[in-house]
Amino acid sequence: MTTLVLLSDLVFQSNEKLDQRIISLNDMKALGLVNFEFAPHWDGSEETLNSLREYTLVNSKTVYACQDGGGIVIDSESVELYGNVHLVDYKESGPFDE
């Protein structure tokens, strides 16, 4: 199960006023309820997807990138995607563009 939430640092590392930095969040452990990571507020860019592809390859993780207004519903083993959600799977990620 997912135990860490590291994507915000990877994707948004240049902006010092985002998410955990605003509230001084130090513990990045997640609840471990699913076997994937979730990247909210995806801007739809290929550049961000490339960052996520690199992350998935280095960390052997699966990531769902989701634009605002979209979401994921998990019901037992069923995963339903709503809106613009992109699956980035390390098993299918080839070389990424830099």
N, CA, C and O atoms as CSV, one atom per row, in Angstrom:
chain,resi,resn,atom,element,x,y,z
A,1,MET,N,N,0.835,-1.185,0.000
A,1,MET,CA,C,0.000,0.000,0.000
A,1,MET,C,C,0.883,1.253,0.000
A,1,MET,O,O,2.040,1.218,0.419
A,2,THR,N,N,0.323,2.327,-0.467
A,2,THR,CA,C,1.046,3.590,-0.511
A,2,THR,C,C,1.270,4.087,0.909
A,2,THR,O,O,0.322,4.202,1.686
A,3,THR,N,N,2.504,4.380,1.247
A,3,THR,CA,C,2.800,4.862,2.593
A,3,THR,C,C,3.336,6.275,2.604
A,3,THR,O,O,3.403,6.903,3.661
A,4,LEU,N,N,3.718,6.788,1.448
A,4,LEU,CA,C,4.270,8.137,1.400
A,4,LEU,C,C,3.568,8.967,0.338
A,4,LEU,O,O,3.118,8.442,-0.680
A,5,VAL,N,N,3.480,10.234,0.578
A,5,VAL,CA,C,2.953,11.158,-0.416
A,5,VAL,C,C,4.097,12.097,-0.775
A,5,VAL,O,O,4.376,13.049,-0.047
A,6,LEU,N,N,4.759,11.827,-1.901
A,6,LEU,CA,C,5.934,12.592,-2.291
A,6,LEU,C,C,5.715,13.378,-3.568
A,6,LEU,O,O,6.577,14.165,-3.960
A,7,LEU,N,N,4.586,13.183,-4.225
A,7,LEU,CA,C,4.371,13.785,-5.537
A,7,LEU,C,C,4.364,15.300,-5.509
A,7,LEU,O,O,4.866,15.932,-6.438
A,8,SER,N,N,3.810,15.893,-4.474
A,8,SER,CA,C,3.752,17.349,-4.466
A,8,SER,C,C,5.145,17.951,-4.466
A,8,SER,O,O,5.363,18.996,-5.078
A,9,ASP,N,N,6.086,17.314,-3.795
A,9,ASP,CA,C,7.464,17.808,-3.828
A,9,ASP,C,C,8.087,17.622,-5.201
A,9,ASP,O,O,8.827,18.489,-5.665
A,10,LEU,N,N,7.800,16.509,-5.857
A,10,LEU,CA,C,8.373,16.242,-7.173
A,10,LEU,C,C,7.838,17.210,-8.221
A,10,LEU,O,O,8.613,17.813,-8.965
A,11,VAL,N,N,6.535,17.359,-8.281
A,11,VAL,CA,C,5.910,18.144,-9.340
A,11,VAL,C,C,5.980,19.633,-9.069
A,11,VAL,O,O,6.133,20.420,-10.004
A,12,PHE,N,N,5.872,20.039,-7.814
A,12,PHE,CA,C,5.774,21.455,-7.481
A,12,PHE,C,C,6.960,21.966,-6.672
A,12,PHE,O,O,6.823,22.930,-5.919
A,13,GLN,N,N,8.114,21.338,-6.815
A,13,GLN,CA,C,9.234,21.677,-5.952
A,13,GLN,C,C,9.716,23.124,-6.079
A,13,GLN,O,O,10.394,23.620,-5.178
A,14,SER,N,N,9.386,23.808,-7.168
A,14,SER,CA,C,9.873,25.169,-7.341
A,14,SER,C,C,8.977,26.214,-6.683
A,14,SER,O,O,9.380,27.369,-6.548
A,15,ASN,N,N,7.780,25.832,-6.276
A,15,ASN,CA,C,6.859,26.794,-5.676
A,15,ASN,C,C,6.829,26.581,-4.166
A,15,ASN,O,O,6.410,25.523,-3.697
A,16,GLU,N,N,7.264,27.563,-3.414
A,16,GLU,CA,C,7.379,27.415,-1.968
A,16,GLU,C,C,6.082,27.704,-1.226
A,16,GLU,O,O,6.059,27.637,0.003
A,17,LYS,N,N,5.006,28.022,-1.931
A,17,LYS,CA,C,3.772,28.393,-1.258
A,17,LYS,C,C,2.654,27.383,-1.497
A,17,LYS,O,O,1.482,27.758,-1.474
A,18,LEU,N,N,2.983,26.122,-1.725
A,18,LEU,CA,C,1.974,25.116,-2.011
A,18,LEU,C,C,1.795,24.134,-0.863
A,18,LEU,O,O,2.711,23.872,-0.083
A,19,ASP,N,N,0.583,23.603,-0.792
A,19,ASP,CA,C,0.177,22.501,0.064
A,19,ASP,C,C,0.884,22.426,1.415
A,19,ASP,O,O,0.668,23.279,2.276
A,20,GLN,N,N,1.731,21.408,1.606
A,20,GLN,CA,C,2.315,21.159,2.912
A,20,GLN,C,C,3.164,22.323,3.415
A,20,GLN,O,O,3.328,22.477,4.625
A,21,ARG,N,N,3.691,23.125,2.543
A,21,ARG,CA,C,4.546,24.224,2.979
A,21,ARG,C,C,3.730,25.338,3.644
A,21,ARG,O,O,4.238,26.043,4.515
A,22,ILE,N,N,2.491,25.492,3.242
A,22,ILE,CA,C,1.644,26.524,3.840
A,22,ILE,C,C,1.352,26.185,5.291
A,22,ILE,O,O,1.343,27.076,6.141
A,23,ILE,N,N,1.115,24.920,5.590
A,23,ILE,CA,C,0.728,24.532,6.942
A,23,ILE,C,C,1.852,23.832,7.688
A,23,ILE,O,O,1.626,23.259,8.754
A,24,SER,N,N,3.051,23.871,7.143
A,24,SER,CA,C,4.228,23.257,7.766
A,24,SER,C,C,4.019,21.774,8.052
A,24,SER,O,O,4.365,21.296,9.132
A,25,LEU,N,N,3.457,21.047,7.096
A,25,LEU,CA,C,3.233,19.620,7.243
A,25,LEU,C,C,4.567,18.890,7.149
A,25,LEU,O,O,5.276,19.003,6.149
A,26,ASN,N,N,4.897,18.154,8.177
A,26,ASN,CA,C,6.160,17.432,8.210
A,26,ASN,C,C,5.996,15.929,7.977
A,26,ASN,O,O,6.900,15.285,7.444
A,27,ASP,N,N,4.855,15.370,8.370
A,27,ASP,CA,C,4.604,13.939,8.215
A,27,ASP,C,C,3.898,13.699,6.892
A,27,ASP,O,O,2.745,14.096,6.727
A,28,MET,N,N,4.582,13.048,5.933
A,28,MET,CA,C,4.019,12.824,4.603
A,28,MET,C,C,3.455,11.412,4.449
A,28,MET,O,O,3.265,10.955,3.322
A,29,LYS,N,N,3.183,10.713,5.546
A,29,LYS,CA,C,2.616,9.370,5.469
A,29,LYS,C,C,1.141,9.450,5.095
A,29,LYS,O,O,0.407,10.297,5.604
A,30,ALA,N,N,0.717,8.570,4.207
A,30,ALA,CA,C,-0.683,8.482,3.814
A,30,ALA,C,C,-1.353,7.370,4.633
A,30,ALA,O,O,-0.714,6.740,5.475
A,31,LEU,N,N,-2.635,7.140,4.379
A,31,LEU,CA,C,-3.364,6.118,5.124
A,31,LEU,C,C,-3.101,4.700,4.630
A,31,LEU,O,O,-3.357,3.739,5.356
A,32,GLY,N,N,-2.592,4.551,3.404
A,32,GLY,CA,C,-2.294,3.224,2.887
A,32,GLY,C,C,-3.531,2.427,2.502
A,32,GLY,O,O,-3.522,1.199,2.593
A,33,LEU,N,N,-4.592,3.095,2.076
A,33,LEU,CA,C,-5.840,2.416,1.743
A,33,LEU,C,C,-5.867,1.874,0.316
A,33,LEU,O,O,-6.672,0.994,0.011
A,34,VAL,N,N,-5.009,2.377,-0.554
A,34,VAL,CA,C,-4.979,1.943,-1.954
A,34,VAL,C,C,-3.540,1.642,-2.359
A,34,VAL,O,O,-2.596,2.031,-1.672
A,35,ASN,N,N,-3.387,0.946,-3.480
A,35,ASN,CA,C,-2.039,0.562,-3.926
A,35,ASN,C,C,-1.534,1.468,-5.045
A,35,ASN,O,O,-0.772,1.025,-5.905
A,36,PHE,N,N,-1.950,2.723,-5.038
A,36,PHE,CA,C,-1.484,3.699,-6.016
A,36,PHE,C,C,-1.355,5.048,-5.337
A,36,PHE,O,O,-1.803,5.234,-4.206
A,37,GLU,N,N,-0.741,5.984,-6.037
A,37,GLU,CA,C,-0.651,7.351,-5.534
A,37,GLU,C,C,-1.534,8.248,-6.393
A,37,GLU,O,O,-1.823,7.923,-7.544
A,38,PHE,N,N,-1.953,9.359,-5.839
A,38,PHE,CA,C,-2.896,10.271,-6.477
A,38,PHE,C,C,-2.253,11.644,-6.589
A,38,PHE,O,O,-1.759,12.193,-5.604
A,39,ALA,N,N,-2.264,12.195,-7.805
A,39,ALA,CA,C,-1.707,13.532,-8.045
A,39,ALA,C,C,-2.859,14.472,-8.418
A,39,ALA,O,O,-3.248,14.528,-9.584
A,40,PRO,N,N,-3.404,15.202,-7.455
A,40,PRO,CA,C,-4.504,16.118,-7.746
A,40,PRO,C,C,-4.006,17.396,-8.418
A,40,PRO,O,O,-2.809,17.683,-8.424
A,41,HIS,N,N,-4.925,18.140,-8.971
A,41,HIS,CA,C,-4.647,19.449,-9.575
A,41,HIS,C,C,-3.692,19.360,-10.762
A,41,HIS,O,O,-2.941,20.299,-11.026
A,42,TRP,N,N,-3.718,18.234,-11.478
A,42,TRP,CA,C,-2.876,18.077,-12.664
A,42,TRP,C,C,-3.242,19.158,-13.664
A,42,TRP,O,O,-4.420,19.367,-13.956
A,43,ASP,N,N,-2.243,19.841,-14.187
A,43,ASP,CA,C,-2.474,20.967,-15.099
A,43,ASP,C,C,-2.707,20.532,-16.546
A,43,ASP,O,O,-2.925,21.379,-17.412
A,44,GLY,N,N,-2.664,19.234,-16.820
A,44,GLY,CA,C,-2.912,18.727,-18.164
A,44,GLY,C,C,-1.703,18.755,-19.078
A,44,GLY,O,O,-1.806,18.391,-20.249
A,45,SER,N,N,-0.567,19.177,-18.568
A,45,SER,CA,C,0.610,19.331,-19.422
A,45,SER,C,C,1.387,18.026,-19.564
A,45,SER,O,O,1.396,17.185,-18.665
A,46,GLU,N,N,2.025,17.883,-20.697
A,46,GLU,CA,C,2.901,16.743,-20.944
A,46,GLU,C,C,4.136,16.817,-20.040
A,46,GLU,O,O,4.679,15.786,-19.643
A,47,GLU,N,N,4.572,18.026,-19.720
A,47,GLU,CA,C,5.723,18.212,-18.827
A,47,GLU,C,C,5.457,17.594,-17.456
A,47,GLU,O,O,6.320,16.916,-16.899
A,48,THR,N,N,4.274,17.827,-16.921
A,48,THR,CA,C,3.921,17.238,-15.634
A,48,THR,C,C,3.819,15.724,-15.752
A,48,THR,O,O,4.280,15.006,-14.864
A,49,LEU,N,N,3.226,15.229,-16.826
A,49,LEU,CA,C,3.152,13.774,-17.029
A,49,LEU,C,C,4.543,13.159,-17.113
A,49,LEU,O,O,4.767,12.064,-16.597
A,50,ASN,N,N,5.473,13.845,-17.752
A,50,ASN,CA,C,6.851,13.344,-17.815
A,50,ASN,C,C,7.474,13.265,-16.432
A,50,ASN,O,O,8.188,12.310,-16.126
A,51,SER,N,N,7.210,14.261,-15.590
A,51,SER,CA,C,7.708,14.223,-14.210
A,51,SER,C,C,7.106,13.035,-13.466
A,51,SER,O,O,7.791,12.351,-12.706
A,52,LEU,N,N,5.810,12.800,-13.697
A,52,LEU,CA,C,5.150,11.673,-13.048
A,52,LEU,C,C,5.667,10.340,-13.589
A,52,LEU,O,O,5.819,9.382,-12.831
A,53,ARG,N,N,5.938,10.272,-14.889
A,53,ARG,CA,C,6.512,9.043,-15.463
A,53,ARG,C,C,7.862,8.734,-14.829
A,53,ARG,O,O,8.145,7.590,-14.473
A,54,GLU,N,N,8.685,9.756,-14.694
A,54,GLU,CA,C,9.989,9.567,-14.052
A,54,GLU,C,C,9.808,9.083,-12.619
A,54,GLU,O,O,10.483,8.151,-12.181
A,55,TYR,N,N,8.898,9.717,-11.894
A,55,TYR,CA,C,8.624,9.329,-10.508
A,55,TYR,C,C,8.192,7.867,-10.425
A,55,TYR,O,O,8.671,7.124,-9.569
A,56,THR,N,N,7.276,7.451,-11.323
A,56,THR,CA,C,6.786,6.075,-11.268
A,56,THR,C,C,7.888,5.063,-11.573
A,56,THR,O,O,7.933,3.990,-10.971
A,57,LEU,N,N,8.772,5.403,-12.503
A,57,LEU,CA,C,9.875,4.499,-12.843
A,57,LEU,C,C,10.868,4.371,-11.695
A,57,LEU,O,O,11.307,3.268,-11.368
A,58,VAL,N,N,11.216,5.485,-11.092
A,58,VAL,CA,C,12.209,5.480,-10.014
A,58,VAL,C,C,11.656,4.801,-8.755
A,58,VAL,O,O,12.392,4.127,-8.034
A,59,ASN,N,N,10.351,4.984,-8.495
A,59,ASN,CA,C,9.759,4.500,-7.252
A,59,ASN,C,C,8.862,3.266,-7.420
A,59,ASN,O,O,8.270,2.799,-6.447
A,60,SER,N,N,8.758,2.741,-8.639
A,60,SER,CA,C,7.895,1.580,-8.923
A,60,SER,C,C,6.491,1.779,-8.362
A,60,SER,O,O,5.955,0.917,-7.665
A,61,LYS,N,N,5.913,2.923,-8.678
A,61,LYS,CA,C,4.573,3.284,-8.210
A,61,LYS,C,C,3.649,3.507,-9.393
A,61,LYS,O,O,4.103,3.837,-10.489
A,62,THR,N,N,2.367,3.331,-9.176
A,62,THR,CA,C,1.335,3.707,-10.126
A,62,THR,C,C,0.705,4.999,-9.625
A,62,THR,O,O,0.448,5.140,-8.429
A,63,VAL,N,N,0.452,5.949,-10.534
A,63,VAL,CA,C,-0.084,7.248,-10.153
A,63,VAL,C,C,-1.284,7.581,-11.039
A,63,VAL,O,O,-1.257,7.363,-12.250
A,64,TYR,N,N,-2.322,8.104,-10.422
A,64,TYR,CA,C,-3.433,8.695,-11.162
A,64,TYR,C,C,-3.291,10.200,-11.063
A,64,TYR,O,O,-3.314,10.756,-9.966
A,65,ALA,N,N,-3.140,10.872,-12.215
A,65,ALA,CA,C,-3.088,12.339,-12.260
A,65,ALA,C,C,-4.489,12.824,-12.604
A,65,ALA,O,O,-5.108,12.335,-13.550
A,66,CYS,N,N,-4.981,13.774,-11.844
A,66,CYS,CA,C,-6.370,14.198,-11.975
A,66,CYS,C,C,-6.464,15.719,-12.076
A,66,CYS,O,O,-5.935,16.446,-11.235
A,67,GLN,N,N,-7.147,16.183,-13.120
A,67,GLN,CA,C,-7.388,17.616,-13.235
A,67,GLN,C,C,-8.513,18.025,-12.303
A,67,GLN,O,O,-9.308,17.186,-11.878
A,68,ASP,N,N,-8.585,19.306,-11.984
A,68,ASP,CA,C,-9.659,19.815,-11.138
A,68,ASP,C,C,-11.009,19.452,-11.742
A,68,ASP,O,O,-11.195,19.547,-12.955
A,69,GLY,N,N,-11.936,19.044,-10.911
A,69,GLY,CA,C,-13.265,18.656,-11.361
A,69,GLY,C,C,-13.399,17.170,-11.607
A,69,GLY,O,O,-14.512,16.677,-11.787
A,70,GLY,N,N,-12.301,16.446,-11.618
A,70,GLY,CA,C,-12.328,15.001,-11.821
A,70,GLY,C,C,-12.131,14.282,-10.502
A,70,GLY,O,O,-11.952,14.911,-9.459
A,71,GLY,N,N,-12.165,12.971,-10.556
A,71,GLY,CA,C,-11.950,12.212,-9.340
A,71,GLY,C,C,-11.918,10.721,-9.587
A,71,GLY,O,O,-12.077,10.252,-10.714
A,72,ILE,N,N,-11.713,9.992,-8.516
A,72,ILE,CA,C,-11.642,8.535,-8.545
A,72,ILE,C,C,-12.563,8.009,-7.453
A,72,ILE,O,O,-12.573,8.519,-6.333
A,73,VAL,N,N,-13.332,6.986,-7.793
A,73,VAL,CA,C,-14.168,6.296,-6.808
A,73,VAL,C,C,-13.696,4.855,-6.743
A,73,VAL,O,O,-13.617,4.170,-7.762
A,74,ILE,N,N,-13.383,4.401,-5.535
A,74,ILE,CA,C,-12.936,3.036,-5.305
A,74,ILE,C,C,-14.048,2.304,-4.564
A,74,ILE,O,O,-14.520,2.755,-3.521
A,75,ASP,N,N,-14.460,1.166,-5.123
A,75,ASP,CA,C,-15.467,0.319,-4.481
A,75,ASP,C,C,-14.944,-1.110,-4.538
A,75,ASP,O,O,-14.998,-1.762,-5.581
A,76,SER,N,N,-14.443,-1.581,-3.418
A,76,SER,CA,C,-13.776,-2.886,-3.347
A,76,SER,C,C,-12.612,-2.906,-4.329
A,76,SER,O,O,-11.662,-2.140,-4.165
A,77,GLU,N,N,-12.661,-3.751,-5.330
A,77,GLU,CA,C,-11.588,-3.847,-6.315
A,77,GLU,C,C,-11.856,-2.997,-7.553
A,77,GLU,O,O,-11.020,-2.945,-8.455
A,78,SER,N,N,-12.992,-2.341,-7.611
A,78,SER,CA,C,-13.388,-1.551,-8.775
A,78,SER,C,C,-12.879,-0.111,-8.657
A,78,SER,O,O,-13.007,0.518,-7.607
A,79,VAL,N,N,-12.297,0.405,-9.758
A,79,VAL,CA,C,-11.820,1.784,-9.811
A,79,VAL,C,C,-12.583,2.499,-10.922
A,79,VAL,O,O,-12.511,2.099,-12.084
A,80,GLU,N,N,-13.318,3.563,-10.564
A,80,GLU,CA,C,-14.057,4.356,-11.544
A,80,GLU,C,C,-13.427,5.731,-11.631
A,80,GLU,O,O,-13.194,6.386,-10.616
A,81,LEU,N,N,-13.152,6.166,-12.860
A,81,LEU,CA,C,-12.539,7.469,-13.098
A,81,LEU,C,C,-13.594,8.441,-13.608
A,81,LEU,O,O,-14.415,8.088,-14.455
A,82,TYR,N,N,-13.571,9.670,-13.089
A,82,TYR,CA,C,-14.511,10.710,-13.503
A,82,TYR,C,C,-13.730,11.948,-13.916
A,82,TYR,O,O,-12.824,12.388,-13.208
A,83,GLY,N,N,-14.088,12.501,-15.060
A,83,GLY,CA,C,-13.392,13.687,-15.540
A,83,GLY,C,C,-12.088,13.315,-16.209
A,83,GLY,O,O,-11.915,12.189,-16.676
A,84,ASN,N,N,-11.168,14.271,-16.254
A,84,ASN,CA,C,-9.888,14.056,-16.917
A,84,ASN,C,C,-8.882,13.485,-15.917
A,84,ASN,O,O,-8.232,14.221,-15.174
A,85,VAL,N,N,-8.771,12.165,-15.919
A,85,VAL,CA,C,-7.857,11.447,-15.034
A,85,VAL,C,C,-6.939,10.609,-15.920
A,85,VAL,O,O,-7.402,9.912,-16.823
A,86,HIS,N,N,-5.651,10.680,-15.657
A,86,HIS,CA,C,-4.663,9.974,-16.476
A,86,HIS,C,C,-3.901,8.979,-15.603
A,86,HIS,O,O,-3.350,9.343,-14.564
A,87,LEU,N,N,-3.879,7.722,-16.038
A,87,LEU,CA,C,-3.128,6.693,-15.335
A,87,LEU,C,C,-1.681,6.708,-15.803
A,87,LEU,O,O,-1.412,6.618,-17.001
A,88,VAL,N,N,-0.759,6.819,-14.870
A,88,VAL,CA,C,0.673,6.733,-15.170
A,88,VAL,C,C,1.183,5.507,-14.415
A,88,VAL,O,O,1.320,5.526,-13.192
A,89,ASP,N,N,1.461,4.448,-15.162
A,89,ASP,CA,C,1.852,3.177,-14.568
A,89,ASP,C,C,3.320,2.907,-14.871
A,89,ASP,O,O,3.725,2.906,-16.034
A,90,TYR,N,N,4.101,2.683,-13.853
A,90,TYR,CA,C,5.541,2.456,-14.045
A,90,TYR,C,C,5.806,1.242,-14.921
A,90,TYR,O,O,6.856,1.175,-15.560
A,91,LYS,N,N,4.883,0.272,-14.975
A,91,LYS,CA,C,5.070,-0.912,-15.800
A,91,LYS,C,C,4.925,-0.576,-17.289
A,91,LYS,O,O,5.439,-1.292,-18.149
A,92,GLU,N,N,4.220,0.518,-17.579
A,92,GLU,CA,C,3.983,0.890,-18.969
A,92,GLU,C,C,4.737,2.154,-19.378
A,92,GLU,O,O,4.759,2.501,-20.559
A,93,SER,N,N,5.347,2.840,-18.431
A,93,SER,CA,C,6.071,4.069,-18.733
A,93,SER,C,C,7.394,3.745,-19.406
A,93,SER,O,O,8.232,3.025,-18.863
A,94,GLY,N,N,7.556,4.293,-20.598
A,94,GLY,CA,C,8.830,4.123,-21.285
A,94,GLY,C,C,9.735,5.286,-20.912
A,94,GLY,O,O,9.501,5.958,-19.908
A,95,PRO,N,N,10.756,5.527,-21.707
A,95,PRO,CA,C,11.616,6.678,-21.465
A,95,PRO,C,C,10.802,7.967,-21.502
A,95,PRO,O,O,9.886,8.108,-22.313
A,96,PHE,N,N,11.134,8.886,-20.640
A,96,PHE,CA,C,10.405,10.160,-20.576
A,96,PHE,C,C,11.206,11.247,-21.255
A,96,PHE,O,O,12.436,11.211,-21.303
A,97,ASP,N,N,10.463,12.231,-21.785
A,97,ASP,CA,C,11.111,13.384,-22.432
A,97,ASP,C,C,11.551,14.367,-21.370
A,97,ASP,O,O,10.846,14.573,-20.381
A,98,GLU,N,N,12.704,14.975,-21.561
A,98,GLU,CA,C,13.162,15.971,-20.587
A,98,GLU,C,C,13.102,17.347,-21.205
A,98,GLU,O,O,13.445,18.333,-20.552
